Amino acid sequence: MNKVFSYPLTFAAYISFILIICVFHPIQYISLKLFGYEAHKKSVDVLNYFLLHVLLLTFSSCKVEFEANIPEDKPIIFVSNHQGLYDIIGIAWFLRKYHPKFVSKVELGKGIPSVSFNLKHGGSVLIDRKDPKQALPVLKQLGEYIETHKRSAVIFPEGTRSTTGAPKTFAPNGLKILCKYAPNALVVPISVNNSWKLFQYGSFPLGMGNKIAFTVHAPIAVKEFDYNSLFEMTEKAIVDGIVN
């Protein structure tokens, strides 16, 4: 019965989502071209605020819990499991003061109002998963960027979304490159729960009444551990925090 009621609510949610990204596309463009990075960043923050609240149409909620303080004066590498679209929106909103930049697939860099523009012009990077060699200089660039500007990168080492909530195998290479070129960074694991339930029936209809939760774990200093130990600690923190 819940699935039956979700059809009209899903329609309303999708219409709202599309209207928001279409409205904010020219706002982003004007903000960046006329006023620069900071204005563009604020427009993206407001965009994500509204996108996050589209969840209310599905009677869903989204919250974040911090297990420790995360400094704002250091480069940060956020490492998270990946369950769905709202992982990205939630991280972008809840961690906005850290200026998160995403490692995203190249397909998202064109044709999507607001989203593609922000990925291409907001400091994020696009990788072609069919061409591993292309990813190396791109990740190097992002590592150097966050090291210089004391901002943050977000990487999903599973590569693709989990449709059941169960974590997939974590690939180590992307994080390794970021750590190499941002040696003063802190790696911060994030566990995402229940995001997958929003798309448990596929793209339509959406799942109703989900409580999406982000747990931001204690930071791990890149300089203090060899990479294999750091990777194991990061993966363990993320996986231990998944309660689906």
PyMOL commands that set and color helices and strands:
alter all, ss='L'
color gray80, all
select helices_A, chain A and resi 2-35+37-58+85-94+96-98+106-109+115-121+132-149+173-181+195-199+222-224+227-240
alter helices_A, ss='H'
color red, helices_A
select strands_A, chain A and resi 61-66+76-80+100-105+125-127+152-155+186-193+211-216+220-221
alter strands_A, ss='S'
color yellow, strands_A
deselect
rebuild
show_as cartoon
